[in-house]
Amino acid sequence: MKRARVWLDPKFFLGLLVSAFFLFIAFYKITLHPFGVTPRVDFHLMWIAMTQANKLLLLAVSAQVLFMLFVRGHRWSLFLKPIKRVPWIPLGWSTCIGFAVNNLLPARLGEVARSISASRKTKIGFGAVFGTVVVERIYDTLSLLVLFVLSLYVWEFAGPMDKLAAAVREQFGVNISQRVIAINLSALVGLILLIVVLLKWKTELALRIAGFFFRVLPARWREKTLTGVRNFIGGLTQTTEPLEVIWILIISAGLWVISAFSVWVGLAACGLHAGATDAIFVLMSMAIAVSIPASPGYVGPYHFLAATAITLCLGTPWDQAMGAAIVIHLANYIPQTVFGLFALAREGLSLKEIEEAKA
């Protein structure tokens, strides 16, 4: 019975609905006449765009994806170093497991699965390992936001930004611009950094502030919430050696630079000649897509938002843009899943263990 619990989680069904919605608006457009919807995609043209993609370039994308998984393993070893020195290659395999499980199971169980895997190999407690996964996500989010903000200040995203601004103005009556987005994102990055610094170096002050806002909760919930915040702060552990901190920041930024290059290569494989700013814009759309709670593998949001970004940047017909989005997704999905399942089988990690650790 426990094996089926993950599929009975309400969040799983919510994810399916989200994916179904994005797939519907990706393939169909709503009209008033004659039947309510009309096809948005010519499936024949989309299939041609997919099958004509350059296979060697797609293999290069897949190779870069695998390389980045083990780079993440190396960075993870630096997060764990204050607890225990551990080799990075086994952590790379644990990272593969995490991505594979996220591709196949709901509720982001991949983060739990790779924490169990790493805990087994390193003999470090699961809670401590999972705390470093939280830190890794913070670094990923911050490095992506910082790089995108810098891009907004350095480059002009004239084509996609003008079209996006026009669409927002038409639909919502709100005027936006690249400068406004850059300023707002800068403020967001500054706020996140301030919160992290406050949590890490002014822990008691942070807990008092949290307690002030949580006092509206019932006593039992308030205590549980504050305990959760304290445990989260305890997970904000990483090396304090300046050179290693700099190296972690370089790796974090480098992962997104490589990801942007992978997107550029993937677009080239689909016959789409994009510039650096185009690849960055498409990558940002993909990053937003994977943050949306959807079905395993981010099906739906990934394809719709990636195709939208490709169309905005390059003026590509929607059929070809959807074909490119599907191909790039598969070039990431297949190596992550295959190598992750291989590592999962080798380690003998079961769904029951993952569910129990999640609980």
C-alpha positions in Angstrom: 0.0 0.0 0.0 2.8 2.4 0.8 4.1 2.0 -2.7 0.9 3.5 -4.1 0.8 6.4 -1.6 2.9 8.7 -3.8 0.4 8.4 -6.6 -2.5 9.2 -4.2 -1.0 12.5 -3.1 -3.3 15.4 -4.0 -0.3 17.3 -5.2 0.2 14.7 -7.9 -3.2 15.2 -9.3 -2.8 19.0 -9.1 0.4 18.6 -11.1 -1.4 16.5 -13.7 -4.0 19.2 -14.1 -1.4 21.9 -14.4 0.4 19.9 -17.1 -2.8 19.2 -18.9 -3.7 22.9 -19.0 -0.3 23.9 -20.4 -0.4 21.1 -23.0 -3.9 22.2 -24.0 -2.9 25.8 -24.6 0.3 24.6 -26.3 -1.6 22.6 -28.9 -4.9 24.4 -29.1 -6.1 28.0 -29.0 -9.5 29.0 -27.7 -11.9 30.5 -30.1 -15.6 31.5 -30.0 -16.5 29.9 -33.3 -17.3 27.3 -34.4 -16.4 24.6 -31.8 -14.7 26.6 -29.0 -11.1 25.5 -29.9 -9.0 25.3 -33.0 -5.7 23.5 -33.6 -2.7 25.6 -32.8 -0.1 23.2 -34.0 0.3 21.4 -37.3 1.5 18.1 -36.0 3.0 17.1 -39.3 5.2 20.3 -39.4 6.1 19.8 -35.8 7.1 16.2 -36.5 9.3 17.3 -39.4 11.0 19.9 -37.2 11.7 17.2 -34.6 13.0 14.5 -37.0 15.2 16.9 -38.9 17.1 18.0 -35.8 20.9 17.5 -36.0 21.5 14.3 -34.0 25.2 15.0 -33.3 24.4 18.4 -31.8 21.8 16.8 -29.7 24.3 14.2 -28.4 26.5 17.2 -27.5 23.7 18.7 -25.5 23.2 15.4 -23.7 26.9 15.1 -23.0 26.8 18.6 -21.5 23.8 17.6 -19.3 25.7 14.7 -17.9 28.8 16.8 -17.4 26.8 19.3 -15.4 25.4 16.5 -13.1 28.8 15.6 -12.0 29.9 19.2 -11.6 26.9 19.5 -9.3 28.3 16.5 -7.4 31.6 18.3 -7.0 29.9 21.5 -5.7 27.8 19.3 -3.3 31.0 17.9 -1.8 32.1 21.4 -0.9 28.7 22.0 0.8 29.3 18.8 2.8 32.9 19.5 3.6 32.2 21.3 7.0 30.5 18.1 8.1 32.8 15.5 6.4 35.2 15.3 3.5 33.6 13.1 0.8 34.6 12.2 -2.8 32.5 14.1 -5.5 32.1 11.3 -8.1 29.7 9.3 -5.9 27.8 12.5 -5.2 27.6 13.0 -9.0 25.8 9.6 -9.2 23.5 10.6 -6.4 22.7 13.8 -8.3 21.8 11.6 -11.3 19.4 9.7 -9.1 17.7 12.9 -7.9 17.1 14.2 -11.5 15.8 10.8 -12.7 13.4 10.5 -9.8 12.1 14.0 -10.4 11.6 13.1 -14.0 9.5 10.0 -13.1 7.8 10.6 -9.8 5.7 13.5 -8.4 6.3 15.8 -5.4 10.0 16.5 -6.2 10.9 13.2 -4.5 14.2 13.4 -6.4 15.7 15.7 -3.7 14.8 13.1 -1.0 16.1 10.3 -3.1 19.5 11.8 -3.8 19.8 12.8 -0.1 19.2 9.1 0.9 21.7 8.0 -1.7 24.4 10.5 -0.5 23.7 9.7 3.2 24.3 6.0 2.6 27.6 6.6 0.8 28.9 9.3 3.2 27.6 7.9 6.5 26.2 11.4 7.2 22.7 11.8 8.7 19.9 12.2 6.2 18.8 15.5 7.8 22.2 17.1 7.5 22.6 15.9 3.8 19.1 17.2 3.0 20.0 20.6 4.5 22.9 20.9 2.0 20.4 20.3 -0.8 18.4 23.3 0.4 21.6 25.3 0.3 22.3 24.1 -3.2 18.9 25.3 -4.4 19.5 28.7 -2.8 22.8 29.1 -4.7 21.1 27.9 -7.9 18.3 30.4 -7.6 20.5 33.3 -6.6 23.1 32.7 -9.3 20.5 32.4 -12.0 18.8 35.6 -10.9 22.1 37.5 -10.6 23.2 36.4 -14.1 19.8 37.3 -15.6 19.8 40.7 -13.9 23.3 41.4 -15.2 22.2 40.3 -18.6 19.3 42.8 -18.5 21.7 45.6 -17.7 24.4 44.6 -20.2 22.3 43.5 -23.3 19.2 44.7 -25.0 16.5 42.0 -25.3 14.7 44.3 -27.7 12.8 41.7 -29.7 11.3 39.4 -27.0 10.9 42.2 -24.5 9.0 44.5 -26.9 6.6 41.7 -27.8 6.2 40.6 -24.2 5.5 44.3 -23.2 2.9 44.6 -26.0 1.2 41.4 -24.9 1.1 42.4 -21.2 -0.2 45.9 -22.1 -2.9 44.4 -24.3 -4.0 41.7 -21.9 -3.6 43.5 -18.5 -3.2 47.2 -19.3 0.1 47.3 -17.5 3.3 48.9 -19.0 6.5 47.0 -18.4 10.0 47.5 -19.8 13.4 45.8 -19.6 14.6 48.4 -17.2 11.6 48.0 -14.9 12.1 44.2 -14.8 15.8 44.6 -14.1 15.2 47.0 -11.2 12.5 44.8 -9.7 14.7 41.7 -10.0 17.6 43.5 -8.5 15.4 44.4 -5.5 14.3 40.7 -5.2 17.9 39.5 -5.3 18.9 42.0 -2.6 16.0 40.9 -0.4 16.9 37.2 -0.7 20.5 37.9 0.1 19.5 40.0 3.1 17.2 37.2 4.4 19.9 34.5 4.0 22.5 36.7 5.8 20.0 37.4 8.5 19.1 33.7 8.9 22.8 32.6 9.0 24.5 35.2 11.0 21.7 36.7 13.1 19.8 33.5 13.8 18.2 34.6 17.1 17.0 37.9 15.6 15.6 36.0 12.6 13.7 33.7 14.9 12.3 36.6 16.9 11.1 38.2 13.8 9.6 34.9 12.5 7.9 34.5 15.9 6.3 37.9 15.7 4.7 37.1 12.3 3.7 33.5 13.4 2.0 34.6 16.6 -1.3 34.6 14.8 -1.0 30.8 14.5 -2.3 28.3 17.1 0.5 27.5 19.7 1.1 24.0 18.4 1.4 25.1 14.7 3.6 28.1 15.8 6.0 25.8 17.6 6.2 23.4 14.7 6.8 26.3 12.3 9.5 27.8 14.4 11.2 24.4 14.7 11.1 24.1 11.0 12.7 27.5 10.5 15.4 26.6 13.1 16.1 23.4 11.3 16.2 25.2 7.9 18.8 27.7 9.4 20.8 24.7 10.6 20.9 23.5 7.1 22.5 26.7 5.9 26.0 25.2 6.4 28.8 25.6 3.9 32.5 26.2 3.9 33.6 29.6 5.3 37.1 29.4 3.6 37.1 32.4 1.2 38.7 30.6 -1.7 36.2 27.8 -1.5 33.3 30.2 -1.2 34.6 31.9 -4.4 35.0 28.6 -6.1 31.4 27.6 -5.2 30.1 30.9 -6.6 32.1 30.3 -9.8 30.7 26.8 -10.2 27.2 28.0 -9.5 27.4 30.7 -12.2 29.3 28.4 -14.5 26.4 25.8 -14.4 24.0 28.4 -15.7 26.5 29.6 -18.4 26.9 26.0 -19.6 23.1 25.6 -19.5 22.7 28.7 -21.7 25.3 27.3 -24.1 23.4 24.0 -24.1 20.2 25.8 -25.1 22.1 27.6 -27.8 23.4 24.3 -29.2 19.9 22.7 -28.9 18.4 25.5 -30.9 21.1 25.2 -33.5 20.4 21.5 -33.7 16.8 22.4 -34.6 18.0 24.8 -37.4 17.3 27.9 -35.3 20.2 30.4 -35.4 20.0 32.2 -32.0 22.3 34.7 -30.4 23.5 34.7 -26.8 20.7 36.9 -25.6 18.1 34.6 -27.2 19.6 31.5 -25.5 19.6 33.3 -22.1 15.9 34.4 -22.6 14.9 30.9 -23.5 16.8 29.4 -20.5 15.1 31.8 -18.2 11.7 30.7 -19.5 12.7 27.1 -18.9 13.8 27.9 -15.4 10.4 29.4 -14.7 8.7 26.4 -16.2 10.5 23.9 -13.9 9.5 25.9 -10.9 5.8 25.4 -11.7 4.3 22.5 -9.8 3.4 20.1 -12.6 3.6 16.4 -13.5 6.9 14.6 -13.3 9.4 15.8 -15.9 7.9 19.3 -16.0 5.7 18.2 -19.0 3.5 21.0 -20.2 4.9 24.1 -18.6 8.4 23.4 -20.0 7.2 23.0 -23.6 4.7 25.9 -23.6 7.1 28.4 -22.0 10.1 27.3 -24.0 8.2 27.5 -27.3 6.8 30.9 -26.3 10.3 32.2 -25.6 11.6 30.8 -28.9 8.8 32.4 -30.8 9.3 35.8 -29.1 13.1 35.7 -29.7 13.4 34.3 -33.2 9.9 34.8 -34.7 9.8 31.0 -35.3 6.5 29.5 -36.4 4.7 27.9 -33.4 4.9 24.4 -35.0 8.7 24.6 -35.3 9.1 26.2 -31.9 7.1 23.4 -30.2 9.2 20.8 -32.1 12.4 22.5 -30.8 11.1 22.6 -27.2 10.2 18.9 -27.3 13.6 18.0 -28.8 15.6 20.1 -26.3 13.6 18.6 -23.4 14.3 15.1 -24.6 18.0 15.8 -24.9 18.0 16.7 -21.2 15.4 14.2 -20.0 16.8 11.0 -21.6 20.4 11.1 -20.3 19.3 12.3 -16.8 16.7 9.5 -16.6 18.8 6.7 -18.1 21.9 7.4 -16.0 19.8 8.0 -12.9 18.0 4.7 -13.2 21.3 2.9 -13.7 22.6 4.4 -10.5 19.3 3.7 -8.7 19.3 0.1 -9.7 23.0 -0.3 -8.7 22.3 1.2 -5.2 19.0 -0.7 -4.7 17.1 2.3 -3.5 13.4 1.6 -3.2 10.3 3.9 -3.4 9.3 2.8 0.1 12.6 4.2 1.5 12.1 7.5 -0.4 8.5 7.9 0.9 9.5 7.1 4.5 12.3 9.6 4.3 9.9 12.2 2.8 7.5 11.7 5.7 
